[in-house]
Amino acid sequence: MSRNPVKLIPDDFTAVPSLDAIPAVAVVGELDEQRLDAIGVVVTTDGDLPAGVPLDREAQARAGFEAKPGTVLALPGRGTPLIVLVGAGPSADLGTAVLRDAAAALTRATSRFGRIGVRVPTIGSTDAAAAAQALAEGAILARYRYSELQRKPKDTPLERVELLLDGFDRAAASAGVKTGVVTASAAAIARDLANAPPGHLTATDLADVAVQLGRRFGFDVEVFDRQQLIELGCGGLLGVNAGSAEEPRMVKLRYAPPGGASTGHLGLVGKGIMYDSGGISLKPSDPMHLLMKMDMGGAASVLATFTTLRALRATATVTGWLMCTDNMPSGSAYKLGDVLTARGGTTVEVRNTDAEGRLVMMDALVLANEEGVDAIVDIATLTGTALMALGPSLAAVIGNDATMIALVKDAAAATDERVWELPLERKYRTQLDSDVADLANIGGPYAGATTAALFLAEFVGETPWAHLDIAGTMQSEADDALRSKGATGFGARLLIEVAREFRPAK
């Protein structure tokens, strides 16, 4: 990676430390109590208690444990390993989302231990692979901490997780664990990148990371520097970068299924604003400003997605575009009233330099269409209005194609990365009219998430498309189930599911 010695970045700094910290996860026929520090037993509010639970329901209730989802009860004084009861609610609700959260609750409750086991009673409708995948994801991601720059990390690293699933097919469960480790690793990579300080991870650094990950995980990476972007006519990315001392980068990723057979071509576009000051339209100095190192969360999730495609044998060709720069105020910065020319010739009047994400993405959307993709999914920390409308637990999905919207919704349900559809209301398109250019980069004071999507739709054209606005879900202010405090990596597991299931409409 490029390094400026004035920044005093440690020589051993790595942008994706999680790659070397993923625990071993195994499905076992019997938990090895000699090797484990703690064992969690999943308990529902009804039905028979799992064998080996030393307290009946009356005793559990006296201890304040009612088996509600996310609750735990450690049973001290019973030697090693520590036994922990983990609530899961009614047995009828014991699906993948509940199992994922149960594993997360256990690993948080046992944060001082590195080797844990999980015992799950027989589950009716949930298949073994899905159950094991969810458990692996919950255990790994709940223990995640960004501690790369701490001399003394606070949590004990998770070394080993054993899963005992009563009544499940062990081979199928083991296959699910392998998938869960891959998807959790990807989400952790996305978290690492978004949590990294902006001075430690610039656009050029992210391009370097992409090259390294491409070599390791089997996808192609092409990096475009400033001069190449000028030759391509990417006026959006170049315009936003104009105020920065750091060069921009466009990073093109490509995965092709082995053997040459492909079931379709999916385009992924990620917003990669490495730090967003707002530019001349400077953001206020409030806590949100501090979080703007995460404004590249969309690009991080796209890059993380590519690390899984070969391992999970995705059958579609997938091409990604990461549009990377920071957005800074300076004497050379782009200004309100400037007109930028996108790839393809569309001119855009700048009415707010803090509406920069859509400007860098417009170039990528044109390039995706030129590439001939069958469909596009873009992901961006795009608008505060999405956060205001849906809060921190739901991302907005907007698009021009019911099939693509349904694909994203199904992926969100499978991964518990929840979304809510907002309308692509064409009546609001006139808000983007400009007197001096083809369109303006912002609309009026209302429906900002929709007008931002309408702006992007100008460059999508008729290509089937879904847009994910993850401004609200990019970070968590506190530990919450598998969402660790800080960057959440939201979108990585969702996009992985989209890529695996994608088939173009006939």
Residue pairs with C-beta under 8 A, 6 or more apart in sequence:
1 15
1 204
1 205
1 208
1 209
2 202
2 204
2 205
2 208
3 9
7 199
7 200
9 199
9 200
10 149
13 148
13 149
13 200
14 148
15 192
15 193
15 196
15 200
15 201
15 205
15 206
15 209
16 189
16 192
16 193
16 209
16 213
17 146
17 147
17 148
17 192
18 144
18 185
18 188
18 189
18 191
18 192
19 185
19 189
21 157
21 188
22 140
22 181
22 184
22 185
22 188
23 114
23 139
23 140
23 143
23 157
23 158
23 159
23 160
23 161
24 159
24 160
24 161
25 136
25 139
25 140
25 160
25 161
25 162
25 163
25 177
25 180
25 181
26 160
26 161
26 162
26 163
26 174
26 177
27 132
27 162
27 163
27 164
27 165
27 170
27 173
27 174
27 177
28 117
28 162
28 163
28 164
29 164
29 170
30 164
31 39
31 117
31 119
31 162
31 164
32 117
32 162
33 39
33 80
33 81
33 117
35 115
35 160
35 162
36 81
36 115
36 116
36 117
36 160
36 162
37 80
37 81
37 82
37 110
37 113
37 114
37 115
37 116
38 81
38 82
38 83
38 84
38 106
38 110
38 113
38 115
38 116
38 117
39 81
39 82
39 83
39 84
39 116
39 117
39 118
39 119
40 72
40 84
40 85
40 86
40 102
40 103
40 106
40 109
40 110
40 116
40 117
40 118
40 119
41 50
41 52
41 53
41 83
41 84
41 85
41 86
41 119
42 50
42 86
42 88
42 94
42 99
42 102
42 118
42 119
42 120
42 121
43 49
43 50
43 53
43 60
43 67
43 85
43 86
43 87
43 88
44 67
44 88
44 89
44 90
44 91
44 94
44 121
45 66
45 67
45 68
45 87
45 88
45 89
45 90
45 91
46 90
46 91
47 91
47 121
48 121
49 56
49 57
50 119
50 121
50 166
52 119
53 85
54 75
54 78
54 83
55 63
55 75
55 85
60 66
60 67
60 73
60 85
63 73
64 73
65 71
65 72
65 73
65 85
65 87
66 87
67 85
67 87
67 88
67 89
68 87
68 89
69 87
69 88
69 89
69 93
69 98
69 101
69 102
70 87
70 101
70 102
70 105
70 481
71 86
71 87
71 105
72 84
72 85
72 86
72 87
72 105
72 106
72 109
73 84
73 85
74 82
74 83
74 84
74 85
74 109
75 82
75 83
75 84
75 85
76 82
81 117
82 110
82 113
84 106
84 109
84 110
86 102
86 105
86 106
86 109
86 118
87 102
87 105
88 94
88 98
88 99
88 102
89 98
91 121
91 123
91 124
92 124
94 123
94 124
94 126
95 123
95 125
95 126
96 126
96 130
96 131
96 133
96 134
96 414
96 416
97 134
97 416
99 120
99 123
99 126
99 131
99 134
99 135
99 138
100 134
100 135
100 137
100 138
100 416
100 481
100 482
101 138
101 481
101 482
102 118
102 135
102 138
103 118
103 134
103 135
103 136
103 137
103 138
103 139
103 142
103 482
104 138
104 139
104 141
104 142
104 481
104 482
105 142
105 481
106 116
106 118
106 139
107 116
107 138
107 139
107 140
107 142
107 143
107 158
107 161
108 142
108 143
108 479
110 116
111 143
111 155
111 156
112 156
113 156
114 156
114 157
114 158
114 159
114 160
115 159
115 160
115 161
116 139
116 158
116 160
116 161
116 162
117 161
117 162
117 163
117 164
118 135
118 139
118 161
118 162
118 163
118 164
119 164
119 166
120 131
120 135
120 163
120 164
120 165
120 166
120 168
121 166
121 167
122 166
122 167
122 168
123 131
123 167
123 168
127 172
128 165
128 168
128 169
128 170
128 172
128 173
128 176
129 172
129 173
129 175
129 176
129 179
130 176
131 165
131 168
131 173
131 176
132 163
132 165
132 168
132 172
132 173
132 174
132 175
132 176
132 177
132 180
133 176
133 177
133 179
133 180
133 183
134 180
135 163
135 177
135 180
136 161
136 163
136 176
136 177
136 179
136 180
136 181
136 184
137 180
137 183
137 184
137 187
137 482
137 493
138 481
138 482
139 158
139 161
140 158
140 161
140 180
140 181
140 184
140 185
140 188
141 184
141 187
141 188
141 482
141 483
141 484
141 489
142 479
142 481
142 482
142 484
143 155
143 157
143 158
143 484
144 188
144 191
144 484
145 153
145 154
145 155
145 484
146 191
146 192
146 195
146 196
146 486
146 487
147 153
147 154
147 155
148 192
148 196
149 197
149 200
163 173
163 177
165 173
179 312
182 308
182 311
182 312
183 308
183 415
183 492
183 493
183 496
184 493
185 307
185 308
186 304
186 305
186 307
186 308
186 489
186 492
186 493
186 496
187 304
187 489
187 492
187 493
188 489
189 213
189 300
189 303
189 304
189 307
189 489
189 492
190 297
190 300
190 301
190 303
190 304
190 487
190 489
190 491
190 492
191 300
191 484
191 486
191 487
191 488
191 489
193 201
193 206
193 209
193 296
193 299
193 300
193 303
193 304
193 487
194 293
194 294
194 296
194 297
194 300
194 474
194 475
194 486
194 487
194 489
195 293
195 294
195 486
195 487
196 293
197 293
198 274
198 275
198 292
198 293
198 326
201 209
201 274
202 246
202 274
202 326
203 246
203 247
203 248
203 249
203 272
203 274
203 324
203 325
203 326
204 246
204 247
204 249
206 249
206 251
206 272
206 274
206 296
206 299
206 303
206 322
206 324
207 223
207 249
207 251
207 324
209 303
210 221
210 223
210 251
210 253
210 303
210 322
211 221
211 223
213 219
213 221
213 303
213 306
213 307
214 220
214 221
214 253
214 306
216 307
217 306
217 307
217 308
217 309
217 310
217 311
218 255
218 310
219 253
219 254
219 255
219 306
219 307
219 309
219 310
220 253
220 254
220 255
220 256
221 251
221 252
221 253
221 254
222 251
222 252
222 254
223 249
223 250
223 251
223 252
224 232
224 234
224 249
224 250
224 251
224 252
225 247
225 248
225 249
226 238
226 241
226 247
226 248
228 250
229 237
229 238
229 248
229 250
230 238
232 250
232 343
232 363
232 367
233 341
233 342
233 343
233 344
233 345
233 363
234 250
234 342
234 343
234 363
235 340
235 341
235 342
235 343
235 363
236 323
236 340
236 342
236 343
236 348
236 359
236 360
236 361
236 362
236 363
237 248
237 250
237 323
237 325
237 359
237 360
237 363
238 248
238 340
239 334
239 338
239 340
239 350
239 359
240 248
240 273
240 279
240 325
240 327
240 334
240 353
240 356
240 359
240 360
241 247
241 248
241 325
241 326
242 332
242 333
242 334
243 279
243 280
243 327
243 328
243 329
243 330
243 332
243 333
243 334
244 325
244 326
244 327
244 328
244 330
245 328
245 330
246 274
246 325
246 326
248 324
248 325
249 322
249 324
249 325
250 321
250 322
250 323
250 324
250 363
250 364
251 272
251 299
251 303
251 320
251 321
251 322
251 324
252 319
252 320
252 321
252 322
253 268
253 302
253 303
253 306
253 318
253 319
253 320
253 321
253 322
254 317
254 318
254 319
254 320
255 306
255 309
255 310
255 314
255 317
255 318
255 319
256 262
256 317
257 263
257 313
257 314
257 315
257 316
257 317
258 310
261 315
262 315
262 316
262 317
263 315
263 316
263 502
263 503
263 504
264 316
264 317
264 374
264 375
264 502
264 503
264 504
265 316
265 317
265 318
265 319
265 371
265 372
265 373
265 374
265 504
266 316
266 317
266 318
266 319
266 373
266 374
266 375
266 376
266 377
266 498
266 499
266 502
267 318
267 319
267 320
267 321
267 368
267 371
267 373
267 375
267 376
267 377
268 302
268 305
268 318
268 319
268 320
268 321
268 376
268 377
268 378
268 379
268 495
268 499
269 298
269 302
269 320
269 321
269 323
269 361
269 364
269 365
269 368
269 376
269 377
269 378
269 379
270 296
270 298
270 299
270 300
270 301
270 302
270 303
270 320
270 321
270 322
270 323
270 378
270 379
270 380
271 295
271 296
271 297
271 298
271 299
271 323
271 357
271 360
271 361
271 378
271 379
271 380
271 381
271 382
272 296
272 298
272 299
272 300
272 322
272 323
272 324
272 325
272 360
273 292
273 295
273 296
273 324
273 325
273 326
273 327
273 356
273 357
273 360
273 381
274 293
274 295
274 296
274 324
274 325
274 326
275 292
275 293
275 295
275 326
275 327
275 328
276 283
276 292
276 295
276 326
276 327
276 354
276 356
276 357
277 283
277 289
277 292
277 326
277 327
277 328
277 329
278 327
278 329
278 353
278 354
279 327
279 328
279 329
279 333
279 334
279 353
279 354
279 356
280 329
280 333
280 334
280 335
280 336
280 353
281 336
281 352
281 353
281 354
281 355
282 329
282 354
283 289
283 292
283 354
291 474
291 475
294 381
294 474
294 475
294 487
295 327
295 357
295 381
296 324
296 381
297 381
297 470
297 474
297 487
297 489
297 490
297 491
298 378
298 379
298 380
298 381
298 468
298 470
298 491
299 322
299 323
299 324
300 487
300 489
300 492
301 379
301 470
301 489
301 490
301 491
301 492
301 494
301 495
302 320
302 322
302 379
302 495
303 320
303 322
304 489
304 492
305 318
305 320
305 492
305 495
305 496
305 499
306 318
306 320
308 314
308 496
309 318
309 496
309 499
312 496
312 500
314 499
314 500
315 500
316 499
316 502
316 503
318 499
319 368
319 371
319 373
321 364
321 367
321 368
323 360
323 361
323 363
323 364
325 360
327 353
327 354
327 356
333 353
334 340
334 350
334 353
335 350
335 353
336 350
336 351
336 352
336 353
337 349
337 350
337 351
338 349
338 350
339 347
339 348
339 349
339 350
339 436
339 437
340 347
340 348
340 350
340 359
341 347
341 348
342 348
342 362
342 363
342 366
342 459
343 362
343 363
343 366
343 367
344 366
344 459
346 362
346 438
346 439
346 458
346 459
347 437
347 438
347 439
348 359
348 362
348 434
348 437
348 438
348 439
348 440
348 441
349 434
349 435
349 436
349 437
349 439
349 440
349 441
350 359
350 440
350 441
351 440
351 441
351 442
352 441
352 442
355 441
355 442
355 452
357 380
357 381
357 382
358 380
358 382
358 441
358 452
358 455
358 456
359 441
361 378
361 380
361 456
361 459
362 455
362 456
362 458
362 459
364 378
365 376
365 378
365 456
365 459
365 460
366 459
368 376
368 463
369 376
369 459
369 460
369 461
369 463
373 463
374 463
374 464
374 504
375 401
375 404
375 463
375 464
375 465
375 466
375 502
375 504
376 460
376 463
376 464
376 465
376 466
377 404
377 408
377 465
377 466
377 467
377 468
377 495
377 498
378 456
378 465
378 466
378 467
378 468
379 467
379 468
379 470
379 491
379 495
380 467
380 468
380 469
380 470
380 471
381 469
381 470
381 471
381 474
382 449
382 452
382 469
382 470
382 471
383 448
383 449
383 452
383 469
383 471
384 448
384 471
385 447
385 448
385 449
385 452
386 395
386 396
386 422
386 448
386 449
386 469
386 470
386 471
386 472
387 471
387 472
389 396
389 422
389 449
390 396
390 420
390 472
391 472
392 472
392 473
392 475
392 476
392 477
393 418
393 472
393 473
394 418
394 419
394 420
394 472
394 473
395 412
395 417
395 418
395 419
395 420
395 468
395 469
395 470
395 472
395 473
395 490
395 491
396 419
396 420
396 421
396 422
396 449
396 468
396 469
396 472
397 405
397 408
397 409
397 412
397 419
397 420
397 421
397 422
397 466
397 467
397 468
397 469
398 421
398 422
398 423
398 424
398 449
398 450
398 453
398 466
398 467
398 469
399 405
399 408
399 424
399 453
399 464
399 465
399 466
399 467
400 424
400 457
400 460
400 462
400 464
400 465
401 464
401 465
401 466
401 505
403 464
403 505
404 464
404 465
404 466
405 421
405 466
407 466
407 498
407 501
407 502
408 419
408 466
408 468
408 494
408 498
409 419
409 421
410 497
410 501
411 417
411 494
411 495
411 497
411 498
411 501
412 418
412 419
412 494
414 497
415 493
415 494
415 496
415 497
417 473
417 490
417 491
417 493
417 494
419 468
419 494
422 449
422 450
422 453
423 450
424 450
424 453
424 454
424 457
425 447
425 450
425 454
426 454
428 443
428 444
428 447
428 450
428 451
428 454
429 454
431 443
431 444
431 451
432 439
432 440
432 441
432 442
432 443
432 451
432 454
432 455
432 458
433 439
433 440
434 440
439 455
439 458
441 455
442 448
442 451
442 452
443 451
443 454
443 455
444 451
449 469
452 469
453 467
453 469
456 467
457 465
464 504
464 505
468 491
468 494
470 490
470 491
473 488
473 490
473 491
474 487
474 488
474 490
475 486
475 487
475 488
476 483
476 484
476 485
476 486
476 488
477 485
478 485
479 485
